[in-house]
Amino acid sequence: MYAFNYQCPQALAEAVSAFTAADDATWLAGGQTLVPVLKQHLAMPSDLIDLASIAELKGISVAGNRLSIGAMTCHAEVAGSPHVRGHIPALAELAGMIGDPHVRNRGTLGGSIANNDPAADYPAALLALDAVVHTNKRQIAADAFFTDLFETALDEGELILRVDFPLADKAAYEKFANPASRYAVVGVFAACTGNVSRIAVTGAGPCVFRADAMEQALNSSFTAAAIAGITADPEGLNSDMHASAVYRAHLIGVLAGRAINAANARGNGQ
Ligand SMILES: Cc1cc2nc3c(=O)[nH]c(=O)nc-3n(C[C@H](O)[C@H](O)[C@H](O)COP(=O)(O)OP(=O)(O)OC[C@H]3O[C@@H](n4cnc5c(N)ncnc54)[C@H](O)[C@@H]3O)c2cc1C
């Protein structure tokens, strides 16, 4: 490790001021990605602004047809929340599949999506559920938020406050997990509201993406049979020691079918 300034503001305005005043600050959430990065000196910010004490970044609530989750909400809270389990159970299940108990009790929604690891689970949920990311400056639709490998639409210093998830009629998440880290080798989140279907794929490519051909086929019939003839193109997909691009392409079809079946089995009202 190296010497840096640690700051723990108690309010949002104080945090933003501290960030702005520092030479080269970074937000600290649960430290699950950031601390290893600092230990290896892959980044050496002058100041860590810890978000842990800021009440505005915490909590889970439901209003109208939206479920809101604060950026500093850890995965275990999402997995166990009666609001999430009652309104978007697929999201609670996804959170419960992340990493191990330590990671789920330290890692946060905001840290996960700001990091945008290509194998992270939450990006698939945000994209399939057509979520909106609220920051200290603006609102960003999930479709515009995840831009590339470990890249997002966030500006330097922009702070994620919360994510609003519209309540889908039906939704489910299926992942083929790396047996060691539990990150997604491939994960598919399927959601259907009215006659609009959205299928988001994580783990397979450099960045989470929507499966357009599947979505079009599902808009007339949200069934696994509707996508049975659609095969994902391995071109441009990830290929590594865990799985080839061809195998990942195959997994997309398998997991999408399972997610659609699971969403239909759960049914309307979830
Ligand atoms: C062993 C292990 C296994 C894991 N397995 C999985 C898995 O199966 N699936 C999965 O999806 N993830 C997995 N993760 C990732 C984990 O769930 C965390 O979400 C991720 O590491 C981010 O951690 P964090 O929330 O503590 O954020 P930090 O590490 O504190 O921060 C990460 C980045 O986000 C920025 N940031 C944090 N909060 C905000 C904010 N509110 N606004 C703007 N920027 C912000 C920070 O500046 C930093 O750049 C795993 C991690 C580990 C260590």
The ligand as a Tripos MOL2 file, in Angstrom:
@<TRIPOS>MOLECULE
LIG
   53    58     1     0     0
SMALL
NO_CHARGES

@<TRIPOS>ATOM
      1 C1        -13.7640  -12.3970   -4.5790 C.3       1 LIG1
      2 C2        -14.7800  -11.5400   -5.3030 C.ar      1 LIG1
      3 C3        -15.8350  -12.1350   -5.9570 C.ar      1 LIG1
      4 C4        -16.7620  -11.3560   -6.6450 C.ar      1 LIG1
      5 N1        -17.7900  -11.9830   -7.3010 N.ar      1 LIG1
      6 C5        -18.6780  -11.2430   -7.9740 C.ar      1 LIG1
      7 C6        -19.7730  -11.8520   -8.6600 C.ar      1 LIG1
      8 O1        -19.9780  -13.0580   -8.6240 O.2       1 LIG1
      9 N2        -20.6110  -11.0410   -9.3520 N.ar      1 LIG1
     10 C7        -20.4670   -9.6780   -9.3780 C.ar      1 LIG1
     11 O2        -21.2590   -8.9920  -10.0150 O.2       1 LIG1
     12 N3        -19.4600   -9.0730   -8.7270 N.ar      1 LIG1
     13 C8        -18.5850   -9.8180   -8.0210 C.ar      1 LIG1
     14 N4        -17.5770   -9.1980   -7.3370 N.ar      1 LIG1
     15 C9        -17.5280   -7.7060   -7.3410 C.3       1 LIG1
     16 C10       -18.2000   -7.1420   -6.0610 C.3       1 LIG1
     17 O3        -19.4900   -7.6270   -5.9730 O.3       1 LIG1
     18 C11       -18.2780   -5.6060   -5.9830 C.3       1 LIG1
     19 O4        -19.5040   -5.1330   -6.4640 O.3       1 LIG1
     20 C12       -17.2450   -4.8740   -6.7720 C.3       1 LIG1
     21 O5        -15.9840   -5.4130   -6.4510 O.3       1 LIG1
     22 C13       -17.2550   -3.3740   -6.3860 C.3       1 LIG1
     23 O6        -16.9410   -3.2870   -5.0240 O.3       1 LIG1
     24 P1        -17.4490   -2.1420   -4.0710 P.3       1 LIG1
     25 O7        -18.8980   -1.9620   -4.1850 O.co2     1 LIG1
     26 O8        -16.8750   -2.4410   -2.7420 O.co2     1 LIG1
     27 O9        -16.8090   -0.8050   -4.6950 O.3       1 LIG1
     28 P2        -15.3140   -0.2280   -4.5270 P.3       1 LIG1
     29 O10       -14.3440   -1.3170   -4.7290 O.co2     1 LIG1
     30 O11       -15.2050    0.5630   -3.2810 O.co2     1 LIG1
     31 O12       -15.3080    0.7810   -5.7680 O.3       1 LIG1
     32 C14       -15.2470    0.2880   -7.1030 C.3       1 LIG1
     33 C15       -15.2030    1.4740   -8.0650 C.3       1 LIG1
     34 O13       -16.4600    2.1440   -8.0750 O.3       1 LIG1
     35 C16       -16.3050    3.5310   -7.7310 C.3       1 LIG1
     36 N5        -17.5010    3.8780   -6.9620 N.ar      1 LIG1
     37 C17       -17.9470    3.2370   -5.8510 C.ar      1 LIG1
     38 N6        -19.1090    3.7610   -5.4560 N.ar      1 LIG1
     39 C18       -19.4170    4.7590   -6.3310 C.ar      1 LIG1
     40 C19       -20.5170    5.6670   -6.4470 C.ar      1 LIG1
     41 N7        -21.5560    5.6620   -5.5960 N.pl3     1 LIG1
     42 N8        -20.4910    6.5440   -7.4720 N.ar      1 LIG1
     43 C20       -19.4650    6.5540   -8.3740 C.ar      1 LIG1
     44 N9        -18.3990    5.7190   -8.3120 N.ar      1 LIG1
     45 C21       -18.3880    4.8350   -7.2820 C.ar      1 LIG1
     46 C22       -15.0010    3.5980   -6.9340 C.3       1 LIG1
     47 O14       -14.3970    4.8680   -7.0090 O.3       1 LIG1
     48 C23       -14.1710    2.5440   -7.6620 C.3       1 LIG1
     49 O15       -13.6200    3.0660   -8.8410 O.3       1 LIG1
     50 C24       -16.6460   -9.9470   -6.6480 C.ar      1 LIG1
     51 C25       -15.5700   -9.3340   -5.9620 C.ar      1 LIG1
     52 C26       -14.6540  -10.1130   -5.2950 C.ar      1 LIG1
     53 C27       -13.5350   -9.4280   -4.5570 C.3       1 LIG1
@<TRIPOS>BOND
     1     1     2 1
     2     2     3 ar
     3     2    52 ar
     4     3     4 ar
     5     4     5 ar
     6     4    50 ar
     7     5     6 ar
     8     6     7 ar
     9     6    13 1
    10     7     8 2
    11     7     9 ar
    12     9    10 ar
    13    10    11 2
    14    10    12 ar
    15    12    13 ar
    16    13    14 ar
    17    14    15 1
    18    14    50 ar
    19    15    16 1
    20    16    17 1
    21    16    18 1
    22    18    19 1
    23    18    20 1
    24    20    21 1
    25    20    22 1
    26    22    23 1
    27    23    24 1
    28    24    25 2
    29    24    26 1
    30    24    27 1
    31    27    28 1
    32    28    29 2
    33    28    30 1
    34    28    31 1
    35    31    32 1
    36    32    33 1
    37    33    34 1
    38    33    48 1
    39    34    35 1
    40    35    36 1
    41    35    46 1
    42    36    37 ar
    43    36    45 ar
    44    37    38 ar
    45    38    39 ar
    46    39    40 ar
    47    39    45 ar
    48    40    41 1
    49    40    42 ar
    50    42    43 ar
    51    43    44 ar
    52    44    45 ar
    53    46    47 1
    54    46    48 1
    55    48    49 1
    56    50    51 ar
    57    51    52 ar
    58    52    53 1
@<TRIPOS>SUBSTRUCTURE
     1 LIG1         1 GROUP 0 **** ****
